[in-house]
């Protein structure tokens, strides 16, 4: 039986549309500078025709958003950065430091493995607000070439390998949502106590992820250690440079689960996957982690990618490394879609989730018994023990000062 697997639920997705302007980070910043003093709508319109060829750091994105604070510009910048989340950073951003020798690399990996084992086990019970901005495109009609038939409902026609597609529309923001996620006893739980109005306010996003609070670390690091891990590059963080390793996990060792809608049921597959692991070389802390599914066979035209970035977060009296930003990118057939018998096409859609984790609160509070003279001074009707909000690991209720609203999903970038 497989152990807990990192879970990416896909229901509607397609690759980002082809843009007419493919720009490096340097070229994009020059292009962006020309848009100064333009209206928010005009900036967003210009950015809709652009795609980036290099990864964007959170610090660089925050600077762009500071200079272009409009709501439409904000959404366009997030879309651009997230669509490039799985690419390499520009060479100018990489520290000019020699790669570590093989012994040092092994020590860093051992530190990371030990960090994951100890961190996941020691995380306190807490809640966090998961805020998601959802993007998707207009479903495209993808042409398929003949292949062996399949019992899959969306694949009843003997078709399988994509050979072309019609023009796709750019990703557009379809809404935002927020949801309280709790981590209790080593398990990640989603708040399901939303009111009817809160549920109605959630965007109709068909993709979600889970496992950002620890399980993804255990699964990916465990799988990677049994697969192939190699040195990639040094990368600058807000502090010291971080060591970035690249890994590849074969399908037989994969515990990365991808759920694909198939009519009234769901196909669960465990594809091979690869990605990067950024490590603090001094402590072994994981600073960011990416997962890119290597889809094959009937699923090779699909995508299932996720990225999680971690940073120090105050939870009660402790500081823990927790997720602060996530990206999920997916491309699958539209639910219920089947290949057209005449044209050999099937409707595909791309979805992108940008997720921020904020408002961390530890569960629990401590009762403090007051002296008689103080109790006598307490106003009528007050409790004999005053709850002062000091965290304790044994309590099961959220602290009284927790204001995290309960409302919905995805990988979970504070900006």
N, C-alpha and C positions, 0 to 999 in steps of 0.2 A: 504494500500500500504506500502511495506517495505521502510524503510529509506535507505540511502546510505549504501551499504554493503561492507565490506572488500572483495577484489576480488582476487582469485587465479585461473589463467587460466591454465588448464592442457591439454596437448595434447599428451604426450608420456612419461610414467614413470614406474619404477618397484623398489621393495625394494633392498637395497644394497646386493650384492652377499655375500654368506656365506664365511667368511675368515677362514683360518686354525689356525690363531693366534688371540685369543680374549684377549686383554691385558688391565689391569688397567693403569692409568696414571703413577703410580710408575714403574710398570713393563715395560711400553713402554719407559720411559726415560732411564731405564737400557739397554733396547734393542737398543735404539738410540745411546747410548754412544759407543756401540760396532761397530757402523758404521762410526766412525770418521776416517778420512783419506781415506775413500772409495770414488770412483768416483761418480759423480752425478747420472749417469745411474744406478750404482749398488745400491745406497741408495734407489732410486725410485723403483727398482726391489724388494728389500727386503720389502719395505713398502707396496707394492701391496698385500702382503699376510697377512696383519694385519687389525684388526678392534679394535676400542677402546670401552671400556665398561663404560666410564665416560666422562662427559662434559669437554671441553678444554676452558680455559679462553683466551681472546685475548692477554693478557700479556704473558701467557705461550706459546701460538702459535708464537708470535713475537720472543721470545727467541729461539725457535726451528728453526725458519726461519733464524735467525741471524747466528746460528751455521751451518746450511745447506742451503746456499744461492743459490744453483743451481736451474735452471728453472724446471727440472723434479722433484727434491726434493720438491720444493715450491708447485707444483701442487699436489703431493702426500700428503703433510702435510695438505693442505687445504681440500682435499677430506676426510682425516681421521677426522679432527676436525669438519667439517660440518656434516658428517654422524653421529657424536656423539652429535650434537648440542642440541638435545632434551632429553638428559640423565642428570642425577644428577651429580654434581661435586664431586670429591673425598672428603671423610670425612676430610682428612688432610687440605683441603683448607677452611673449614668452621670455622668461629670464634667460640670460646667456650663462647658463651653468652647465658644467659637464655632467653627463648622466652618471648616476652612482654605479659602483661596481656590483657584480652579481651577489656578493655576500651582503652588501648593504641593502640591495633590493629584497633579498630574502628576509632580512631582519625587519624591514618595513612591512612586508606582507604578514609576517608573524605577529607584529604589533597590531596590525589591522584586524587580524583574525581574533586575537585575544580581546581587543577593544570591543568587537561585535559581541562576543560571548558575554563579557562583563556588563556592557552598556544595556543591552536588551533586558538582561535579568534584573538590573538595578533601577530601571526607570520607575519613578513613582506613579501612582494613579493620578491622572490629570484629565482635563478637558481642554480643547482648543477649538477655535473658530476656523472653519475651512471655507474660504471664499473663492468661488470659481467664476471665471469669465469663459463663456463657451462660444466657439466659432465653428461654423460649418460652411460648406459650399453648396451649390445647387447640384443635385445628382447628375452625373454624366452618364452617357451611354458608352460602355466600353465594348469593343468588338473582340470576340474570342475566336480562336482557331480550333478545329476538331481535335478531340482527345478522347481517351477512354471515358465511358459514361460513368456516372456516379449516382448513388442513391440520395444524395443531398437534394433537398427540395429546390434550392435555388440553382441547382446544377443538373436538373433532370434531362436537359438537352445535352448530347454528347459534345460538349464544348469545354474548353478549359484554359488555354494559354492566351493571354491578351496580345493582340497584334495591332491595336490602334484604338483611339477613342476620339469622341467629338470634343469641341472646345469646352473647357471647364470654366466655371465662373470663380472669381476670387473668393477666398474665405471671408465671411462676414460675421460680425458679432451678433449672436441671437439672444443674448441676455446674460445676466449674472445671478448667482445664487449664493447662499451662505448656509452652513450646516454645522452644528456642534458635533464634534467627534470626541469620544472618550477613550482613554486607554486605561484599562483596569485589569489587574491580575495578569498582565502580559497579553491581553487581548484588545484589539481595536474594535470599538463599537460605534455605530452611527445613531444619532438621536432620531427616533421615529415618532416623537410626540408633537410634531408640527400640527398646527390648526389647519382647518380646511382652507382658510384664506392664504396661509403661508404656503401650502402645497400648490395652490393655484398660481402663486406668484413665481414659482420655480420655472426656469426655462425648460423646454422639452429636450433635454440633452440625453442622448441614448448611450453615452459612454461614461464609464466611471472607473476608478481605480481604488485599490486598497492596499494596505501593507506598508505605507510610508513610515509608520511609527515603529520601526524595529524589524518586523518580519521580512521586509524586502532586503534588509542588510544581511540577515541570517541566511536567507535563501540564495541571494546572488553571491555573497562571499563563499558560502559552502559549495555552490555549484562551480564557481570560478576556480577554487582551489583544486577541484577534481578535473578541471578542464585545462585550458592553456592561458597563462598569464605572462605578459611581457612588458618591458618598459616602453612608455610612450613619450612623455615629455615632462618638463617642469612647467608649472603654471602659477602665475602670480595671484595671490588671494589678497584679502584686505590686510593680512598680516604677513607672515613669512611665506615663501614659495611652497606650493604643495606638489607632491609627487603624483603624477598621473600614470596609472597602469592600464593597459588594454587587455581585455580577456575575451575568450570565446568558449562557449559551452555547447557540446554536441547534444543532439536531440535525446539520445539515450540517457543522458545525465541531467536533463532539463527539469526543473521544478517551477518554471515560469508558465503559468496557466493563461490561456487566451480563450475566452468564451465568445463564440461567434453565433449570432442568431440564425436559425434555420427553420423558418416557418414558425410553428407553435413550440418548437423545442430549441435547445441550444447545443451546438457542437463544442465540446471542450477539447482543446488540443494543447500539447506541450512542445512548442517548436524549439529548435536550436536557437541560441541567441548570443549576442556579443554586446560589448559596450566598454565604458571606461569607469575606473574607480579612482577618485582623487583622495589622497591620504595625507594627513599631517605627519611628516616624517618623524617628528619628535614624540608624538603621543599615539599614533596609529588611528586617530579619529578619522572617520569617513566624512569628507566635506561635500562631495557630490558623487552621484552614482547614476549611470545611464544604462538602459536596457533597450536593445533593438532586436526585435524578433526576426529570425531568418525564416520567413515563410516559404514553404515549398509545395510542390504538387498542386492540388486543387486550390490551395490558398496562396500561391506565389504572387498573385497580383495584389494581395492585401498588405496592410501595414499594422504593426502593433508596437509602438515605441513609448517609453516613459523615462522621465528624468526627475530626480529628487535632489534638492540642494539643502544642506544642513548648516546650522549656525548655533552658537551658544544662546540658550533661552533660559530666563529665570523662571523657575517653577517653585513656588514657595520660597524656602530659604536656600534652595539648591540651584546650581546652574547646570543645565543638561544640553547636550547636542541634540537638537530636534529639527525636523523638517521645517523650512520657512518658505520654500517655493517648489513647485512641481509643474511639469509639462507632460501631457499625454497627447499623442498623435496617432490617429488610426484611420484606416481605409478598408472598408468592407462593403459587400453588397447591401443595398437598401433592404431592410427587413421585409420578407414576403416577396421580394423580387425574384423572378426566374428569367433565364435567357429567352429572348424573343426567338421563336422558332424560325422565322423568316430571315431576320437580319443578323442573328447570332450576336446580339448585344445584351448586356445586362446593366441595370442601373447601379452605379457605385457612388458612394459619398465619402467625403473627407471630413473629419471632425478634429478639433483642437481644443483642449482644455488647459487654461492657465490657472494655476491654483496658488493661493497664498494661505499660510497657516499663521494665525495671530491669536492674541488673547488667551495665552496659556494660563491655566489656573489649576492648582493642585487640589485634589479632593481632601476634605477633612478639616477639622478645627479642634481646638483644645479647650476643655472646660477649666476655668480657674475659679476656685472657691474663695470668696472674699471674707475678710474678717467681719465679726459681728457689727462693729461700729460702722463699717462701710456699708454693710447690708441694710442697717437701719436707715442710712441716708439715701438709700435707693428709692426712687419714686414708687408709689403704689402700683401693684400689678406687674412689676418687673420680675424677671426670673431670679431664683436664688443663685444660679451660676451664670456668669456673663461670658459669652463666647467671644474670644478676642481674635479669632482668625488665625492663630498659630497653627501651622500644618502638623498633622500627625499621620503616619502611614496607615493607621488602623481604621480611621473614620471612613464612612462610605458616602457622605453627602458632600456636595460642592461647598466651597467656602462661601460665606454670605455675601462677599463683595463681588462674586462672579457675575458679570453682566453679559456673558457670551450668549447671543441670541441663538435660537434653534431654527434653522431653515435649510441647503443641499449641495452637491458634489465637486468633485474631481481632483489629480495629482496635485493634488493639492497643491508668491513672490512678494514679500512685503516690500513696498516701495516707499 
